[in-house]
Amino acid sequence: MILEIIISILISYLLGSLSPGYFFGKLNDIDIRKFGNKNTGAANVYRVINPKAGIITAIIDIVKGSLAFLISNFILQIPDAALFLSFFAVIGHNYPFYLKFRGGKGAATSWGIALASLFFTQSLLAFLVVLYVIVFSFAISRKLEFNKPSRKILRAAALIFPLWYFFFGQKQALIIISIALILFLLLDIVRLSSEKLNAEVFKRLKGFIKRKEKKLLSTTTLFLLSSILVIALFPMQIAFISILFSLVGDTMAEVFGRVYKKWKIGKKSLEGSAFGFGLNFLVGIFLIGPLNLTLIFIIKAALFSAVIELASQKIDDNLTMPIGTAILLRIFG
């Protein structure tokens, strides 16, 4: 086993060290590492040389990450171990020996490893790897900024509701969500009954409340209401996925769509919705086993959720996404 591990490490590193970005630079008589953000990555090649070279570089960088995992898994026959060792391809990409250990940043190669691994394992390690790749990609882009970060934290905390449903069942979930709904609904009624009080609430909770909520029920109230309806009316798998995908997809579509908004549909960004679909799909992969689902079901759920998010222009998507996704899954799932 030690020999197999050493071989996997060496192959992964050597695969990763192949640097198409550097060679594209040489074909254009430059050292790509002296221009742009001074690395051999696909984004830098895209900006400094040309888009075609950048896209080809990205594809090769992704493929070499996937190959590192596939070869390691073939040698070891242990997907999680192969997943860990294949990250030596990222080390090779970032620190190629023949370029004095100055390469890229490793985002595309990391994506190649993560995507290939999903066909062989849906373990906790695989989930953490996918999560790492997503966060790492955001971090190196230095573009995504969270508007109202306190609100995003509140959205993340709302994950407790579908998880509570998963672990404790329908009755307990309805009780806990109903209690939360009553509290938020009372807060809405009280603040909406007094213009002065409403203004004070917005002043003190400006990190949690959107401007459009000043004369309406809060989005949290609408989300809790839709969650209760979905849990009460639909089977567990449909209800759980509909609520979870609403939380994950809507939040990330908003964040991503704020930066990438070339294709706008009303107030929404097509790129943001596409990213929400992709992230929901990745999350759904890890739920196939625990929820006894199929890959087709996950694809449909992610697609329905993204379409409803994009189509919810005048009605709050915190209300439409869980309910709409559940209805479509019930009909077409």
Number of C-alpha atoms within 10 A of each C-alpha: 8 7 8 12 16 12 16 25 22 18 22 30 26 19 23 31 26 19 22 21 29 22 16 21 19 12 9 10 9 15 17 24 20 10 16 14 15 16 21 29 28 28 23 22 30 18 14 18 18 13 15 11 20 22 15 17 26 22 16 21 31 23 20 26 31 25 21 32 32 22 17 26 21 13 15 17 12 13 22 20 15 25 26 16 22 34 23 24 33 29 21 27 33 25 20 22 14 10 13 8 14 17 28 29 20 28 25 26 32 27 22 25 30 27 18 19 25 18 10 15 17 18 15 11 14 22 19 12 20 22 16 15 21 16 11 15 17 15 11 12 10 8 12 15 12 14 12 13 12 15 19 17 11 12 17 13 11 18 14 14 19 22 14 17 20 17 10 11 14 17 11 13 23 20 12 14 21 16 13 16 20 14 12 19 19 12 17 20 13 13 20 17 12 11 13 10 13 18 14 13 16 17 11 10 13 14 14 17 19 14 9 10 12 17 13 11 17 20 18 21 21 18 23 26 21 20 30 22 14 23 26 15 14 17 13 17 16 24 28 24 26 29 29 22 26 29 23 18 26 26 18 22 26 20 18 22 23 18 14 17 15 10 12 14 12 12 12 20 22 21 20 28 26 21 22 30 28 18 20 27 21 18 21 23 19 17 18 15 12 8 15 8 15 13 13 10 17 22 19 18 26 27 20 23 33 27 19 21 28 23 18 17 13 8 9 14 22 24 20 20 30 32 28 20 29 28 19 17 22 13 8 11 14
